[in-house]
Amino acid sequence: MNTSISRSVGLGGANLLLDVQTIQTLLNMIPTDQGGPQPLLDVDGLAGPKTNGSIFGFQRKHFGPAGADGRIDPDQRSLQKILDLLKHSIGPNPPNTSNFSGFTQEQIQILQKAVVDARTMVDNAMSLCSIAFAMLEPNKSITSLRHNFDVDVKSDNPISVAFQSTMLNMVQGNLATIRAGLSQEFPFLFEPKPGFPEAWVEGVTDPTVHIKPGFFDNSYNTDLSRAATILHERAHTVLRAPGHPGIGNGGGLVTLVVPPHEDKRPYYTNRARFFEDALRNPYNYEWLCVSLDSRYVENPGGNHLSSARMCCGATQMA
């Protein structure tokens, strides 16, 4: 999730596509009683009447009519106010507290925030992937699609371009399915025994996400890693994806030594089946979304963000 803009957004602004998408995403995370939009904005990168009106409404809520001009500038008070609110907010439409069994109130709020954050991560990835063909290299969207799904949107062969477009559409379709699943209500169950894995689901028909104490350990987990964990476990259920094709149950060596942005293809058991396996492997969607998030820092020494839990406990259960 990006939290900065390069140029102004809104009435009379430069309204660059990615900047507008950033503001739309951030505004959608603001609760309505704090000036967030209702209904939520489409993250389409277009500064139309709904987006401009939402900016004006947010400013009027916090700065009064005299302080509302319908435009957000880089590093100015409107953007800073949004970021300040998000630091202390779970976000819009969090999961119902009745979905959580065995957790403390503080743990419930951390999980609610992780679910809301996971939604935003997928929204961000979907937006960036939708314009990948129009981007110039080097670009992290193009690289991450190549490294995590073997989708090469910059092929010079027209036949290959058509084929790669189909592959990209399949990835985007599954991202949309995951995003829809994250908006649904689903149960969480606390498992008090320490150790790894820190999160898992059982099979693909039971949507319950089992959570161990390590999920809440701030010594190695972050907001980003927790959101990635929720995204991953939800993907098992909504994609009907048991296990981790190509790398084995738990995730194998690749989850420990290869960061989200780096090439996974050499580590899969069958290079010829990489796309097919990646399409059914929740890790690949996790890696893609994490690597495109603005909080992610590329670390060639290993992945300390999305797979800090060491492995996912989901197996090939029916």
ZAMARGU-4260 file (C-alpha; in steps of 0.2 Angstrom, whole numbers, plus 5000, padded with zeros to 4 digits):
<rodrens>
0) 5000/5000/5000 | 5007/5017/4995 | 5005/5031/5007 | 5014/5045/4997 | 5010/5055/4981
5) 5021/5064/4969 | 5009/5077/4963 | 4992/5085/4969 | 4976/5075/4968 | 4958/5082/4967
10) 4951/5099/4960 | 4964/5107/4949 | 4977/5094/4953 | 4989/5085/4942 | 4979/5069/4945
15) 4992/5056/4940 | 4985/5039/4939 | 4995/5031/4953 | 4993/5046/4964 | 4974/5046/4962
20) 4974/5027/4966 | 4984/5030/4982 | 4972/5044/4988 | 4957/5033/4983 | 4964/5018/4993
25) 4968/5029/5008 | 4951/5037/5009 | 4943/5021/5008 | 4952/5015/5024 | 4945/5030/5034
30) 4929/5026/5044 | 4914/5036/5038 | 4912/5045/5055 | 4930/5052/5052 | 4926/5058/5034
35) 4928/5042/5024 | 4918/5040/5008 | 4901/5031/5008 | 4900/5021/4997 | 4918/5017/4995
40) 4927/5024/4980 | 4932/5014/4965 | 4951/5013/4964 | 4952/5017/4946 | 4964/5032/4946
45) 4951/5044/4939 | 4949/5060/4949 | 4930/5062/4945 | 4916/5070/4955 | 4915/5056/4968
50) 4934/5056/4972 | 4935/5075/4972 | 4919/5076/4982 | 4926/5064/4995 | 4942/5074/4997
55) 4931/5090/5000 | 4920/5080/5012 | 4935/5074/5022 | 4943/5091/5023 | 4927/5099/5028
60) 4925/5086/5042 | 4943/5090/5049 | 4947/5108/5044 | 4929/5116/5042 | 4922/5124/5026
65) 4935/5137/5025 | 4949/5123/5025 | 4942/5113/5011 | 4947/5115/4993 | 4945/5098/4986
70) 4963/5095/4983 | 4977/5085/4992 | 4995/5090/4990 | 5010/5080/4994 | 5016/5081/5012
75) 5003/5094/5016 | 4990/5093/5030 | 4976/5084/5022 | 4987/5069/5018 | 4996/5070/5035
80) 4978/5070/5043 | 4974/5054/5033 | 4990/5045/5039 | 4988/5051/5057 | 4970/5044/5057
85) 4975/5027/5049 | 4989/5025/5063 | 4975/5024/5076 | 4961/5016/5065 | 4956/4998/5062
90) 4949/5004/5045 | 4932/5003/5037 | 4920/4988/5039 | 4931/4977/5050 | 4925/4959/5053
95) 4912/4957/5066 | 4919/4953/5084 | 4908/4938/5085 | 4919/4929/5072 | 4933/4928/5085
100) 4934/4914/5097 | 4947/4913/5112 | 4955/4930/5109 | 4958/4945/5120 | 4950/4961/5115
105) 4967/4968/5110 | 4970/4952/5099 | 4953/4954/5091 | 4958/4972/5086 | 4975/4967/5078
110) 4966/4953/5068 | 4952/4965/5062 | 4966/4977/5056 | 4975/4963/5048 | 4959/4958/5038
115) 4956/4976/5033 | 4974/4979/5028 | 4974/4963/5018 | 4960/4970/5008 | 4970/4985/5004
120) 4985/4975/4999 | 4975/4965/4986 | 4966/4981/4980 | 4984/4989/4977 | 4990/4974/4968
125) 4975/4973/4957 | 4977/4991/4952 | 4995/4989/4948 | 4993/4973/4938 | 4979/4981/4928
130) 4991/4994/4921 | 5006/4983/4920 | 5006/4982/4901 | 5007/5001/4900 | 5022/5002/4912
135) 5040/5005/4907 | 5054/4993/4914 | 5062/4993/4926 | 5046/4992/4936 | 5042/4982/4951
140) 5024/4977/4945 | 5032/4969/4929 | 5046/4961/4939 | 5035/4953/4952 | 5022/4946/4940
145) 5037/4938/4931 | 5045/4931/4947 | 5029/4925/4955 | 5018/4919/4941 | 5030/4918/4925
150) 5019/4932/4917 | 5029/4942/4905 | 5019/4957/4900 | 5034/4964/4889 | 5036/4950/4877
155) 5039/4956/4859 | 5030/4942/4851 | 5012/4946/4847 | 5007/4928/4849 | 5016/4927/4866
160) 5008/4944/4871 | 4990/4937/4868 | 4995/4921/4878 | 5003/4932/4892 | 4987/4943/4893
165) 4977/4927/4896 | 4989/4922/4910 | 4988/4939/4918 | 4969/4939/4917 | 4969/4922/4926
170) 4980/4930/4940 | 4969/4945/4941 | 4953/4934/4942 | 4960/4925/4957 | 4965/4941/4965
175) 4947/4947/4963 | 4941/4931/4971 | 4953/4933/4986 | 4947/4951/4988 | 4929/4946/4988
180) 4933/4933/5001 | 4941/4945/5012 | 4925/4955/5013 | 4915/4941/5019 | 4913/4936/5037
185) 4924/4921/5042 | 4929/4913/5059 | 4945/4914/5068 | 4950/4902/5082 | 4964/4905/5095
190) 4976/4890/5097 | 4985/4893/5113 | 5000/4881/5110 | 5015/4891/5105 | 5026/4887/5090
195) 5025/4886/5071 | 5015/4887/5061 | 5007/4902/5068 | 4992/4901/5056 | 4983/4888/5046
200) 4966/4882/5039 | 4961/4864/5038 | 4956/4858/5021 | 4947/4870/5009 | 4929/4868/5015
205) 4931/4874/5033 | 4935/4893/5032 | 4941/4894/5050 | 4958/4902/5052 | 4968/4895/5067
210) 4979/4907/5075 | 4994/4904/5087 | 5001/4917/5099 | 5016/4920/5088 | 5005/4929/5076
215) 5004/4943/5089 | 5023/4944/5092 | 5029/4961/5087 | 5047/4955/5088 | 5046/4947/5071
220) 5029/4951/5065 | 5023/4968/5057 | 5006/4974/5051 | 5012/4969/5034 | 5017/4951/5038
225) 5000/4949/5048 | 4990/4955/5033 | 5000/4944/5022 | 4996/4929/5033 | 4977/4932/5033
230) 4978/4935/5014 | 4987/4918/5012 | 4975/4908/5023 | 4959/4915/5015 | 4966/4911/4998
235) 4967/4893/5003 | 4948/4893/5006 | 4941/4904/4992 | 4952/4897/4978 | 4949/4879/4984
240) 4968/4878/4985 | 4974/4864/4996 | 4993/4864/5001 | 5006/4873/4991 | 5009/4865/4973
245) 5026/4865/4967 | 5035/4868/4984 | 5026/4855/4996 | 5016/4856/5012 | 5021/4870/5023
250) 5030/4879/5009 | 5047/4872/5008 | 5064/4880/5007 | 5058/4894/4995 | 5048/4902/5009
255) 5063/4904/5020 | 5077/4910/5008 | 5068/4919/4993 | 5061/4936/4997 | 5044/4941/4989
260) 5051/4951/4975 | 5064/4938/4969 | 5062/4924/4956 | 5053/4909/4963 | 5054/4899/4947
265) 5071/4890/4950 | 5064/4883/4967 | 5049/4875/4960 | 5049/4856/4957 | 5043/4857/4939
270) 5048/4873/4929 | 5037/4868/4915 | 5022/4868/4927 | 5027/4884/4936 | 5012/4895/4931
275) 5000/4881/4934 | 5007/4878/4951 | 5008/4896/4955 | 4990/4899/4951 | 4985/4887/4964
280) 4998/4892/4977 | 4992/4905/4990 | 5011/4909/4993 | 5012/4916/4976 | 4998/4929/4979
285) 5005/4933/4996 | 5022/4936/4988 | 5015/4947/4974 | 5004/4958/4985 | 5018/4960/4998
290) 5031/4965/4985 | 5020/4978/4978 | 5016/4986/4995 | 5025/5002/4999 | 5030/4996/5016
295) 5040/4982/5009 | 5058/4984/5008 | 5068/4973/4996 | 5080/4962/5006 | 5091/4951/4996
300) 5096/4942/5012 | 5080/4934/5015 | 5061/4937/5017 | 5058/4944/5035 | 5040/4950/5030
305) 5028/4939/5023 | 5035/4922/5028 | 5041/4926/5046 | 5029/4912/5052 | 5041/4900/5044
310) 5027/4890/5035 | 5009/4889/5033 | 5000/4874/5041 | 4988/4870/5027 | 4990/4853/5020
315) 4983/4843/5005 | 4968/4838/5015 | 4952/4837/5005
</rodrens>
